[in-house]
Amino acid sequence: MNEHTDSFLDIPAQQSAFRQLVTDTLTYARAAGASDAAVEVSESQGLAVSVRQRRIETVEQTRDRTLAVTVFAGQRRGSASTSDFSTEALHKTVDAAWHIARYTAEDPAAGLPEVEQLALNYPDLDLHHPWAITADEAARLAVRAERAALSMSPLITNTEGASVDTTEGHFILGNSRGFLGGYPYSRHSLSVAPIAGQGADMQRDYWYTSSRRSDGLADAAQVGRYAAERTLSRLAARQIRTGRFPVLFEAPLAVGLLGAFVQATSGGALYRKASFLLDTLGKSVLADHLDVIENPYIPGAQGSSPFDGEGVRPQARRVVGGGVLEGYFLSTYTARKLGMTSTGNAGGSHNLSLRSRLTSPDDDFRAMLRKLGTGFLVTELIGQGVNYVTGDYSRGAFGYWVKDGEIQHAVQEVTIAGNLAEMFRQIVAVGADVHPRGAKSTGSILIEQMAIAGQ
């Protein structure tokens, strides 16, 4: 169990080889009759180790590589992919994509991005930090996190395990309009999920840390202890009475509200008229003290990218200013469907953050509880329950009843409900307690009032 997850031995050389593969495939696609084409070659490797009760439960090592090609016959499009990089396989893949393209219906929005939108020159954003860790070393790290959780209290009776995951990869993307680019990347994480209590009063919670750099991860024992603290605080949970109360979404959960905003303002939902924020560009969609900022160019950040999935230059921009929607999230295709221009968001948003002009540096979690006063702190949501066409929102929830700014007891078996359009306008405060994990970030979010169904 001592295999070593060596970094790709010579990424510069492999990137050079991938560039040649892309160039050759594009050349063949044009020779086959394609009016335009795009090709992406990618390779990744990963190690995932999970432990439970201090013993290794699973070890998974992966290595994948793919070449994907999209060809256009005017405004007809076809796509195919292969993991075989031989010349014969690449030609067969292009031929398959070309066959599809010739027999699909024309789509006026189909086609590559315009040349002026492409990131023909782009910065190095420091996204690749491989972690040369063996399976045994990863297991020891996971055990350390689990042991720290188990040692917190005799009430921590078990765990669902702890895990360490590491992934690195690289890719080259190119198209027949002159774009050719790519970069290596890495992602690492550590998580643990303790169980507390016995019989009918058993609770679980978890905590995790993630970063592009292994030295950016939180200490394993610290992660384990905090996961245990969260789990212990859930014991003796009970229902609360039905009513309308202020609701505070804990920061790691609050990013889900930001994700709902992105979903509702993304081109796919908009052109299908499947969004409650349809036709709201230039209109107030959030409380007037809120801004939403997107910055793809933060070095080393998990949501950074010098170009989107089509090679389009992303934008460092203000998406919402003073509550007013200033931009959508558009790919080339969805932008054309809406008669607009791509925002460089093919593949999603980049380092999106929700900020309040009312937030001060000392608005930490305790301060946000004081702002909540008496109401419901939500730390876990259960089920889906979001209708993006109407904005109706209804989710099962776990959390804590708060009175006069102090947590009183854990709460379970309740449902919180509202309408996202109203909830966005009723955000009265955003905390400074930001947990930057992933491509979106926000502090805890306080909503003026929501319906809670309990006893």
C-alpha positions in Angstrom: 0.0 0.0 0.0 2.9 2.3 -0.6 2.3 3.3 -4.2 3.4 6.9 -4.8 1.2 9.3 -6.6 4.0 10.9 -8.6 3.2 14.1 -10.4 3.0 13.7 -14.2 6.7 13.3 -15.0 7.0 16.0 -17.6 4.0 18.2 -17.9 5.6 20.7 -20.3 6.5 17.9 -22.7 3.0 16.4 -22.4 1.4 19.8 -22.9 3.5 20.1 -26.1 2.4 16.7 -27.2 -1.2 17.5 -26.5 -0.9 20.8 -28.5 0.2 18.7 -31.4 -2.7 16.3 -31.0 -5.1 19.2 -31.0 -3.5 20.8 -34.0 -3.5 17.5 -36.0 -7.1 16.7 -35.1 -8.2 20.2 -36.1 -6.4 19.8 -39.4 -8.1 16.4 -40.1 -11.5 17.8 -39.2 -11.1 20.6 -41.7 -9.9 18.2 -44.3 -12.9 16.0 -43.7 -15.2 19.0 -44.5 -15.9 20.6 -41.2 -16.5 24.4 -41.4 -15.2 24.8 -37.9 -14.0 22.5 -35.1 -12.9 22.5 -31.5 -10.8 19.9 -29.7 -9.9 19.3 -26.1 -7.3 16.8 -24.8 -7.1 16.2 -21.1 -5.4 13.9 -18.6 -5.8 13.6 -14.9 -4.8 11.3 -12.0 -6.0 11.1 -8.5 -5.8 9.3 -5.2 -8.7 8.9 -2.7 -8.1 7.1 0.6 -10.9 6.6 3.2 -10.5 5.2 6.7 -13.0 4.1 9.3 -12.3 3.2 12.9 -8.6 3.9 12.2 -8.5 1.3 9.5 -8.2 1.8 5.7 -11.6 1.2 4.1 -10.9 2.1 0.5 -8.0 3.2 -1.7 -8.9 4.4 -5.2 -6.2 5.5 -7.7 -7.5 6.9 -11.0 -5.9 8.0 -14.2 -8.0 9.2 -17.1 -7.4 10.8 -20.4 -9.8 11.9 -23.1 -9.9 13.6 -26.4 -13.2 15.3 -27.3 -13.9 16.8 -30.6 -16.8 19.0 -31.8 -17.2 19.7 -35.5 -19.6 22.0 -37.3 -21.2 21.7 -40.7 -22.3 25.3 -41.0 -24.9 25.5 -38.2 -25.1 21.8 -37.6 -23.0 20.4 -34.8 -21.7 16.9 -33.8 -19.5 15.7 -31.0 -17.5 12.5 -30.1 -14.7 11.5 -27.8 -12.1 8.8 -27.3 -9.5 7.7 -24.8 -7.3 6.2 -27.6 -4.9 8.7 -28.9 -3.7 6.7 -31.9 -4.0 8.4 -35.3 -6.5 5.8 -36.5 -8.7 6.3 -33.4 -8.6 10.1 -33.7 -9.6 10.0 -37.3 -12.5 7.6 -36.4 -13.6 10.0 -33.7 -13.6 13.0 -36.0 -15.5 11.0 -38.6 -18.1 10.0 -36.0 -18.6 13.7 -35.0 -18.8 14.7 -38.6 -21.4 12.0 -39.3 -23.5 13.4 -36.4 -23.1 17.0 -37.6 -24.3 16.3 -41.1 -27.6 14.7 -39.9 -28.6 17.0 -37.1 -30.9 20.0 -37.5 -29.5 23.4 -38.1 -29.3 25.7 -35.1 -28.8 29.4 -35.7 -27.0 29.7 -32.3 -24.5 26.9 -33.0 -20.9 27.8 -33.7 -17.5 28.7 -32.2 -17.0 32.0 -30.3 -15.9 35.0 -32.3 -12.2 35.5 -32.5 -12.2 38.8 -30.6 -13.7 37.0 -27.6 -11.0 34.4 -27.4 -8.2 34.5 -24.8 -5.4 34.4 -27.3 -3.0 35.6 -24.5 -3.7 34.7 -20.9 -1.9 34.8 -17.5 -0.5 31.9 -15.4 -2.8 31.8 -12.4 -0.7 29.4 -10.3 -3.3 26.6 -10.3 -1.0 23.6 -10.2 0.5 22.3 -6.9 0.8 18.5 -7.0 0.8 16.6 -3.7 3.3 13.7 -3.8 1.6 11.6 -1.1 1.4 7.8 -0.8 -1.7 5.9 0.0 -0.2 5.0 3.4 0.6 8.7 4.1 -2.9 9.7 3.1 -4.3 7.0 5.4 -2.3 8.2 8.3 -3.5 11.8 7.8 -7.1 10.6 7.6 -6.7 8.5 10.8 -5.3 11.6 12.6 -8.4 13.5 11.7 -10.7 10.7 12.8 -8.7 10.0 16.0 -9.0 13.7 16.9 -12.8 13.6 16.4 -13.2 10.4 18.5 -11.1 11.7 21.4 -13.2 14.9 21.8 -15.8 13.2 24.0 -17.1 9.7 25.0 -20.3 10.8 23.3 -18.6 10.5 20.0 -19.4 6.9 19.5 -18.5 6.2 15.9 -17.7 7.8 12.6 -18.7 7.5 9.0 -15.0 7.8 8.3 -12.4 10.3 7.2 -10.9 10.7 3.7 -8.1 12.4 1.9 -8.5 13.1 -1.8 -5.9 14.6 -4.2 -6.3 15.2 -8.0 -4.1 16.8 -10.6 -4.5 17.1 -14.3 -3.8 19.2 -17.4 -5.4 19.9 -20.7 -5.1 21.6 -24.0 -8.1 23.2 -25.7 -8.0 24.5 -29.3 -10.3 25.5 -32.1 -10.2 26.4 -35.8 -10.4 30.1 -35.1 -6.9 30.3 -33.7 -7.3 29.5 -30.0 -4.8 27.0 -28.5 -4.2 27.0 -24.8 -4.3 25.0 -21.6 -2.8 24.6 -18.1 -2.2 22.1 -15.3 -4.2 22.2 -12.1 -4.6 20.5 -8.8 -7.2 20.0 -6.0 -6.8 18.5 -2.6 -9.2 17.9 0.3 -9.5 16.3 3.8 -12.9 15.5 5.5 -14.2 13.6 8.5 -17.8 12.7 9.6 -18.2 11.8 13.3 -21.3 10.2 14.9 -22.5 11.1 18.4 -25.0 9.5 20.8 -26.8 6.2 21.0 -30.1 4.7 20.0 -32.8 7.2 19.0 -30.6 10.2 19.8 -27.8 9.7 17.3 -26.5 12.6 15.3 -23.8 13.1 12.6 -22.1 16.1 11.2 -18.9 16.6 9.2 -16.3 19.2 8.3 -13.8 19.4 5.5 -10.9 21.5 4.1 -9.9 21.9 0.5 -7.3 23.8 -1.5 -5.2 23.7 -4.6 -2.2 23.4 -2.4 -1.6 20.7 0.2 -0.1 23.2 2.6 -3.3 25.2 2.2 -5.3 22.5 4.0 -6.3 23.0 7.6 -4.6 20.8 10.2 -6.1 17.3 10.2 -6.6 17.2 14.0 -8.2 20.6 13.9 -10.6 19.4 11.2 -11.5 16.3 13.3 -12.0 18.3 16.5 -14.3 20.9 14.8 -16.3 18.1 13.1 -16.8 16.5 16.5 -17.8 19.8 18.1 -20.5 20.3 15.4 -21.7 16.7 15.9 -21.9 17.0 19.7 -23.9 20.3 19.4 -26.6 18.4 17.5 -27.6 16.1 20.4 -31.0 16.4 22.0 -32.4 18.1 18.9 -36.1 18.8 18.9 -38.8 20.5 16.9 -39.9 24.1 17.3 -43.3 25.6 16.8 -44.6 26.6 13.4 -44.4 30.3 12.5 -42.6 33.0 10.7 -39.1 33.8 12.0 -35.8 35.4 11.0 -33.5 32.8 9.5 -29.7 32.8 9.5 -27.9 30.5 7.0 -24.5 29.4 8.2 -21.8 30.5 5.8 -20.9 27.1 4.3 -24.6 26.6 3.6 -25.2 30.2 2.5 -23.2 29.6 -0.7 -26.2 27.5 -1.8 -28.2 30.7 -2.0 -25.5 32.2 -4.2 -25.6 29.1 -6.3 -29.4 29.5 -6.7 -28.8 33.0 -7.9 -26.3 31.8 -10.5 -28.7 29.1 -11.7 -31.5 31.7 -12.1 -29.3 34.1 -14.1 -27.6 31.6 -16.3 -28.2 31.6 -20.0 -29.6 28.1 -20.2 -32.5 28.8 -17.8 -33.1 32.3 -19.3 -33.5 31.3 -22.9 -35.7 28.4 -21.9 -37.8 30.8 -19.9 -37.2 28.6 -16.9 -36.1 31.2 -14.4 -37.9 33.3 -11.8 -35.4 36.1 -12.7 -36.3 36.3 -16.3 -35.9 39.7 -17.9 -34.4 41.3 -14.8 -31.2 42.7 -16.3 -30.9 46.3 -15.0 -33.5 45.7 -12.3 -33.3 45.2 -8.5 -33.0 41.5 -7.7 -31.2 41.6 -4.3 -31.4 43.9 -1.3 -29.9 47.3 -2.1 -26.9 46.9 0.1 -25.6 43.8 -1.8 -23.0 43.4 -4.5 -22.0 40.2 -6.3 -18.4 40.2 -7.6 -16.8 37.8 -10.1 -13.0 37.6 -10.4 -11.6 34.8 -12.5 -8.0 36.0 -12.1 -7.2 35.4 -8.4 -3.9 33.5 -8.3 -4.3 30.0 -6.8 -8.0 30.3 -6.1 -10.2 27.3 -6.7 -12.6 29.2 -9.0 -9.9 30.8 -11.1 -9.5 30.3 -14.8 -7.8 32.3 -17.5 -10.4 31.2 -20.1 -13.7 29.4 -20.0 -14.6 26.0 -21.5 -14.7 27.5 -25.0 -11.5 29.5 -24.8 -13.4 32.8 -24.2 -11.8 35.4 -22.0 -13.7 35.6 -18.7 -14.5 38.9 -17.0 -13.5 40.4 -13.7 -16.8 42.2 -13.1 -19.6 43.3 -10.8 -22.6 41.1 -11.5 -24.9 42.8 -9.0 -24.3 46.4 -7.8 -26.5 47.8 -5.0 -28.9 45.0 -5.6 -29.3 45.7 -9.3 -28.5 42.9 -11.8 -25.8 44.1 -14.2 -24.9 40.9 -16.0 -26.0 37.3 -16.7 -23.8 34.1 -16.9 -23.6 33.2 -20.5 -21.8 30.9 -22.8 -21.5 31.5 -26.6 -24.5 29.4 -27.4 -26.8 30.8 -24.6 -25.7 34.3 -25.4 -26.7 33.9 -29.0 -30.1 32.4 -28.0 -30.7 35.6 -26.0 -29.2 38.0 -28.6 -26.3 38.9 -26.3 -22.6 38.3 -26.0 -20.8 35.5 -24.0 -19.6 36.5 -20.6 -17.0 33.8 -20.5 -19.0 31.5 -18.3 -19.1 28.3 -20.3 -18.6 25.9 -17.5 -19.9 28.1 -14.7 -19.0 31.1 -12.6 -15.5 32.1 -11.4 -14.7 33.1 -7.8 -18.1 34.6 -7.2 -18.6 36.4 -3.9 -21.6 38.0 -2.3 -20.8 41.1 -0.3 -22.8 43.6 1.8 -22.0 47.2 2.0 -23.2 47.0 5.6 -20.7 44.3 6.7 -18.0 45.4 9.1 -14.8 43.4 9.9 -16.1 42.4 13.3 -19.3 40.9 12.0 -18.2 37.4 12.9 -20.5 34.4 13.6 -21.2 35.6 17.1 -22.1 39.0 15.8 -24.4 37.5 13.2 -26.2 35.5 16.0 -26.8 38.8 17.8 -28.2 40.3 14.6 -30.5 37.3 14.3 -31.7 37.9 17.8 -34.5 35.4 18.2 -34.9 33.0 15.2 -33.6 29.9 13.4 -29.9 29.2 12.5 -29.8 26.7 9.6 -26.7 24.5 9.3 -28.0 21.7 7.1 -30.6 21.4 4.3 -32.4 18.2 3.3 -33.9 17.5 -0.1 -34.1 19.7 -3.1 -37.4 21.6 -3.0 -36.4 24.5 -5.3 -38.5 25.5 -8.2 -36.4 27.8 -10.4 -39.3 28.7 -12.6 -41.4 30.2 -9.8 -38.7 30.7 -7.2 -40.6 28.7 -4.6 -38.3 27.3 -2.0 -39.1 24.6 0.5 -36.4 22.5 2.2 -36.1 20.2 5.2 -33.7 21.8 7.7 -31.5 21.1 10.7 -30.2 23.9 12.8 -30.5 25.7 16.2 -33.0 27.8 17.9 -31.5 31.2 18.9 -33.0 33.5 21.5 -31.5 37.0 22.3 -28.4 36.1 20.2 -27.6 32.9 22.1 -28.0 29.3 20.8 -30.6 27.5 23.0 -30.9 24.0 21.5 -30.6 22.0 18.3 -33.6 21.8 16.0 -34.6 18.9 13.7 -37.6 17.8 11.6 -38.6 21.2 10.4 -39.2 22.7 7.0 -38.3 26.2 5.9 -40.1 27.8 3.0 -40.2 31.0 1.1 -39.7 32.4 -2.4 -36.2 33.1 -3.6 -37.1 36.4 -5.2 -38.4 37.6 -1.9 -35.7 35.9 0.1 -33.0 37.7 -2.0 -34.6 41.1 -1.3 -35.0 40.3 2.4 -31.3 39.7 3.1 -30.7 42.1 5.9 -27.1 41.2 6.7 -24.1 39.2 5.4 -21.4 38.2 7.9 -17.6 38.6 7.7 -17.4 34.9 8.6 -16.5 33.7 5.1 -15.3 30.1 4.5 -13.6 30.2 1.1 -14.1 26.7 -0.3 -14.8 26.2 -4.0 -15.7 28.8 -6.6 -18.3 30.7 -4.5 -18.0 32.5 -1.2 -20.1 34.4 1.2 -20.4 35.0 4.9 -23.5 33.8 6.8 -26.7 35.3 5.4 -29.5 36.7 7.5 -33.0 36.7 6.0 -35.6 38.9 7.6 -38.3 36.3 7.8 -39.2 32.8 6.4 -42.0 30.3 7.2 -41.0 27.4 9.4 -43.2 24.3 9.7 -42.5 22.5 12.9 -44.9 21.3 15.6 
